[in-house]
Structure formats: C-alpha cells, structure tokens
Amino acid sequence: MNYQIKVNKTTESRLAKEDFSDLGFGRIFSDHMFVADYDNGEWGDFRIIPFDYLPMHPAMSSIHYGQTVFEGLKAQKNDKGEIIVFRPEKNVERLNKSALRMAMPEVPEDLFFQALDQLLNIENEWIPGGEGRSLYIRPYLFATDEFIGIRRSSKYKFIIFTSPVASYYSEPVKVYASDEYVRAFPGGTGFAKTAGNYARAIHPVEEINKRGYQQILWLDGIHKKFIQEIGTMNFFVVIDGKVITPSLEEGTILPGVTRDSVIALLKEWNIPIEERKISIDEVADAHNSGQLDDAFGAGTAATISQIKAIGYKDDEFTLPPFEERTISNRLLEALSAIKTGKIEDTHNWLRVIKPV
Ligand code: COI
C-alpha cells in the first residue's frame, strides 16, 4: 500500500548548531519526526513534521496505565554514501509482538518502512560518520484515550524520531546481580519492549551505582538465581571457550536483534553457543575455577559492551583483561564492519534506503 505522508519541513534546521564532537547518547534530536494517529480501527493522518513538543491531555491513558511500546535501531552510511539500516524488519516484527501483548494495534510493516525511508531521506545529513557513531532511530507507540480506567485504548499515536549518537557506554561496565529486585516472570511482559520493563531498573541501578556498579544483572523472580538480562542489554558469558546466553523460551527476556545476530555469527564461526538457563552460581564456579573467559552485553544502543566484573551478594567476579577477550572483541569488530557496509552483507541484514 502507498501511504500519503504529508511533509512539512522546518524552515530553521538545528543541524549546524549541534555539537557533533560530543554526541553522547540520546541528548540531541534531529529536525523532523514522523507521526501517525490510530482511531476508529485504522491508522491515518500520516505526516512528517518539525520535531517539537506534543500537546497532551492530562488523562492520556498511556501515562497512567503504561500502554506503550518502543523500538531502537540504527542508520549509518556505507562508502557509497547510501543510508543503511541494520535488520529493521526484526524491529517492526518485535514492535508488533510487544503491541499484541500490551493490547495495542499493530503498525503495518509497509507503513513502518515507508515512514522510515522517507524520514531518513529527509534527515540524511544528521547521520554522523565516524567509529561507533550512528543515527539512532526511535519508533514508539502509545495509547492516547482521554479516560481514567483500565481497558484497551481506542486511540494511539505512532511516532518515529531520530537522534545522532555515539556508543551508549564509553567504557566496559560492572554489573551487579540482584537477588532483591525482579524484572520479569513467566507469563509477564518481559519479552515486550515496553516502558515499565526499563522503569523498574532505575531505582535498583541508583542503589548499585553507589557501590561502583553501572548496571543491574536481573535474575529470575522465582529462584532468584537464573540470569535473565542486564538493564540495558542481553547477557552473554564465555566459560571455558563455550558461549552461553539465557534462552528466550520463558518469555522473560527481550529477544534482542543484536543478541540474535551474535548467535548467528558464533554459529558461523563454529564457536560453541548455548541458549539455556544459566545460574549466577555457575558463573561464580567458573570464576573460582579460572574458566570465566569473557562476559558481555549485546544491544542496539550498547552494541557489544564488555563486562569488567560481576557483583553478587558480597562477592565480585572479575573478568580477564579486555585485550584477552577474543570472542567479544571479534564480535564487536565484525558487527561494526557489517553495519557500516565495510564487509559483504552475506546475511542480507542491511536495508539500503532508496532516495525518495
Ligand atoms: C536499545 O538498545 O535500543 C534500547 O532501547 C536500550 C536502551 C538502554 C537505550
């Protein structure tokens, strides 16, 4: 289907005013955003407009009851100057799975791509070059009924905006496995990319920050021992040459696009990879027997982030020096080369955005 997207471009671009030498993450926003409204069972009023505040009714239901889902993906440019996006079909698929769980309408895949292509063509100049930098794309969907009460909203907004970014973490992180706070249970919303899954990390992370840890390593809610994920990314550990990552089968962790790509690459490289339950005790035993080779997080924002140490109760399991981490270093290099089109896209992971 061809959606009629109205375009209203800004007369005052902010591009020249922004400081691209110190991007950080999520602080700078490009000039435009795509907006669509859902009402009466269908999406309409498609528009690309200057990035700006949105009017909000005080009783807007998503603010009260959390019917909101989002995505994160990145655009870069290849040597030919074409805009390339890494595995965006996985993001629209996950957006719609999250939406289903949160009783929200799906965003048609062709609408997602038309909006993305048109927006990226307009924001072309905002895509930063340089190692580890990209244009982060944030699609999100939220309920807009003006109503106090728990029920499926009848109105929604779908928005895509973009933000030039550097790496989410500028250095390796220390994570702390909490046996106090819990993120997700089987049957809950752990697999969905919904706001509450992230909000619940903020307080525990503030607590562990005081003890020198940057992020929480979530454990399962029943036994408080099986690792789920880190507050900002999926978790991988390498024990005696074997890579292990928590499996998706209980629906308690985010099915990460970077996670999936890491598993695919490891399989291709014939490096043993197991998706299964992994307890914090197994990590402790590996550390104590000198077999804890590597640990890292994987996510769109975080890419591959090496873990410096894992805290648990009063113990701390330290990891080998970064230069010895053959697996995470190789993954970081390979993924960055694939995403920037520096090596052949043998997996068909890149969408080249056609000029419109
Ligand atoms: C992403 O990786 O895209 C996320 O949404 C995680 C967040 C920490 C920025």
Residues whose N, C-alpha, C, O or C-beta is under 5 A from the ligand:
A	BS01	COI	G72 T232 G299 T300 A301 A302
